[in-house]
Structures are given as structure tokens and as C-alpha cells.
Amino acid sequence: MNSSINGNCCNIADKDKSCCTIDANKKINIKEHWNRVYLNSPVNKLGWYETDHAPMMKLILKTGLNKSARIAIAGAGSTTLVDELLDRGYSNIVATDISEVSLQDLKSRIGNDKIEFIVDDLTKPIKLKNILPVDLWIDRAVLHFFIEEADQNAYFALLKSKIRSEGFVILAEYNLDGAKHCAGLPVCRFSKEILMEKLGENFKLVSSFEHIYTMPSGAKRPYIYALFKFL
Ligand SMILES: C[S@@+](CC[C@H](N)C(=O)[O-])C[C@H]1O[C@@H](n2cnc3c(N)ncnc32)[C@H](O)[C@@H]1O
């Protein structure tokens, strides 16, 4: 991996490097940060809350996976994508997040026994290292928070170790025109080419599109959605 990874993940035409640099003095406890975010706001007011999962479902349906396929939702938070998948009959879902507050919220909404819940750090996985491989890995608005090369490497190593042969990955992240901060944190931005490079040659791009997400506040956030198949 090239050492300018943080430069690659940003819009490098942008001279303001704030999207991918973080002042060492401002390093924070990420777990506490996210727990506070979920404690301080109703879920439906969060800047990434959505009930229209059409863009994600478009890619999920493209996989052709059946309803018993094992699906990991990385950095799931309290996403209503879980409700949507359960409503559609998907029955083998793992929701994982660093924030136990967000997963508790999800649990209270959908029930304890419908899916598997795992509190863990995607960049320093412990429990996640031991989960069974999955047919589909879904990440919406999580990878873009990993602005350090080491964190990205750890995340992709975990992802690659957990996808079954012929399995799929969906990454939906801020695109190159995306915001530079979210939830009080700096973020990276991605194109499908950058995502392809990160995944490596064993993953084939199946489909991708740009999507403008509208936040509860009405503000717009441009995303890149991309579906990859593990060969
Ligand atoms: C912007 S939210 C997106 C939540 C969800 N994917 C959605 O679309 O509604 C980012 C999520 O990533 C989680 N997260 C951030 N850093 C993480 C890490 N290192 N490991 C696991 N989850 C993390 C946060 O707790 C939060 O739930």
C-alpha cells in the first residue's frame, strides 16, 4: 500500500488537508465519542439517519443472494436498514458497531433475538476476528471515518478475511465532493477507483453510482455507492 494513502482517499485537488489529517492533540476516545453522539440525539435526527434504503437495496438485490445469506452490517449504529432487511425476509444478519449505545437502541427497536449484535472496533477487532465468514459485507458511512493508514489497513484486512468466496461487499461513502467532517470528526472521501484500489485485485467492481443523501436537516451529502464481488 502506498504511503500517501491519506492523500489518495481525499480529494487531492483540495488544498485544505483537513479532510484527512487530525491534530494529534485532538485525538479522542472514539468509542466514547460515538456513544455520546447516540446518547445526545434522537436517532431520527442524526445526520446519517435514513428510512429510504432504495440505493442500498438496489445493490443488495443485484447480488442475487438468497434470504438466508449471512450479512454483516459494519458500523451499523441504529440503522433502519436492519428493519428493512428483516421485513424483506433476510434472516442471518450481524450488526456490529463500536458504540454499544447505538446497538442497544437497535436492539430495543427490533428485539434481542432477531439478529446477532457485536460490539467491537472495526480497526482493532477482537470479537469480529472470530465471526463466521459472511456472504455480504455492508458499510454505509463508516469507512470514511478511518483517516489513518493503519486503521484503513486493519479494516480492509478484517473485511477481506471475512468474505466468503464469491461473496460481496457494498461500500457507500462520501464521494470526492463529499463533506470534510461528520459527527464532529474529519473524514476521508472516496471514488470507486480508490475503493477498488483498497480492495485489491481479488475484488471485481459489479456496479456503482453516485447518490445524494438528504440529511434530516435538509442538507445534501454526496455519496459513492459501490458493489464488489470477491472472486
Ligand atoms: C455515520 S454513522 C453510520 C451508521 C450506519 N452505518 C448508518 O448508515 O446509519 C457511523 C457509524 O460507525 C460507527 N463507528 C465509528 N468508528 C467505528 C469503529 N472504529 N468500529 C466500529 N464502528 C465504528 C459509529 O459508532 C457509527 O454508528
The ligand as an SDF file (V2000), in Angstrom:
LIG
                    3D

 27 29  0  0  0  0  0  0  0  0999 V2000
  -22.2510    7.8830   10.3760 C   0  0  0  0  0  0  0  0  0  0  0  0
  -22.6240    6.5090   11.3630 S   0  0  0  0  0  0  0  0  0  0  0  0
  -23.3800    5.3890   10.2040 C   0  0  0  0  0  0  0  0  0  0  0  0
  -24.2230    4.3490   10.8660 C   0  0  0  0  0  0  0  0  0  0  0  0
  -24.9230    3.3770    9.9070 C   0  0  0  0  0  0  0  0  0  0  0  0
  -23.9840    2.7030    9.0580 N   0  0  0  0  0  0  0  0  0  0  0  0
  -25.9580    4.0790    9.0840 C   0  0  0  0  0  0  0  0  0  0  0  0
  -25.8210    4.1510    7.8680 O   0  0  0  0  0  0  0  0  0  0  0  0
  -26.9460    4.5450    9.6770 O   0  0  0  0  0  0  0  0  0  0  0  0
  -21.0210    5.7680   11.6080 C   0  0  0  0  0  0  0  0  0  0  0  0
  -21.0750    4.5620   12.4990 C   0  0  0  0  0  0  0  0  0  0  0  0
  -19.7890    3.9570   12.5540 O   0  0  0  0  0  0  0  0  0  0  0  0
  -19.5370    3.5540   13.8810 C   0  0  0  0  0  0  0  0  0  0  0  0
  -18.0740    3.5020   14.0580 N   0  0  0  0  0  0  0  0  0  0  0  0
  -17.2050    4.5260   14.0060 C   0  0  0  0  0  0  0  0  0  0  0  0
  -15.9430    4.0870   14.2000 N   0  0  0  0  0  0  0  0  0  0  0  0
  -16.0260    2.7510   14.3670 C   0  0  0  0  0  0  0  0  0  0  0  0
  -15.0670    1.7280   14.6050 C   0  0  0  0  0  0  0  0  0  0  0  0
  -13.7640    2.0070   14.7100 N   0  0  0  0  0  0  0  0  0  0  0  0
  -15.5040    0.4410   14.7260 N   0  0  0  0  0  0  0  0  0  0  0  0
  -16.8260    0.1580   14.6180 C   0  0  0  0  0  0  0  0  0  0  0  0
  -17.7880    1.0880   14.3980 N   0  0  0  0  0  0  0  0  0  0  0  0
  -17.3910    2.3710   14.2710 C   0  0  0  0  0  0  0  0  0  0  0  0
  -20.2070    4.6310   14.7270 C   0  0  0  0  0  0  0  0  0  0  0  0
  -20.4590    4.2380   16.0460 O   0  0  0  0  0  0  0  0  0  0  0  0
  -21.4810    4.9000   13.9290 C   0  0  0  0  0  0  0  0  0  0  0  0
  -22.5270    4.0520   14.3240 O   0  0  0  0  0  0  0  0  0  0  0  0
  1  2  1  0
  2  3  1  0
  2 10  1  0
  3  4  1  0
  4  5  1  0
  5  6  1  0
  5  7  1  0
  7  8  2  0
  7  9  1  0
 10 11  1  0
 11 12  1  0
 11 26  1  0
 12 13  1  0
 13 14  1  0
 13 24  1  0
 14 15  1  0
 14 23  1  0
 15 16  2  0
 16 17  1  0
 17 18  1  0
 17 23  2  0
 18 19  1  0
 18 20  2  0
 20 21  1  0
 21 22  2  0
 22 23  1  0
 24 25  1  0
 24 26  1  0
 26 27  1  0
M  CHG  2   2   1   9  -1
M  END
$$$$
